[in-house]
């Protein structure tokens, strides 16, 4: 049997034997997995992804200081192949790319910046 996150979750104590992999978010970057603990939940979550009704929230640590407490970045992005052993792609700014909008809010500032 292949060693995988899903196999490990199913094997963990706590009643996760029916866990299902629902979606791999941003596979070319973080590869975060969305899991459901049972088949009905997996079906409902899968439908939300198909309907594009899922909203995602990211948290990041940023080098430097953002001047404002919140803001918006609007930029057209396109996929670019990354020269690495996994053959992944990366999103890069491009005039003919897809329009993207990211809003941000500073939730905490560290003492060093």
Buried (B, 14 or more C-beta within 10 A) or exposed (E): EEEEEBEEBBEEEEEBEEBBBBBEBEEBEEEEBBBBBEEEBBEEBBEBEEEEEEEEEEEEEEEEEEEEEEEEEEBEBBBEEEEEEEEBBEBEEEEEBEEEEEEBEEEEEEEEE
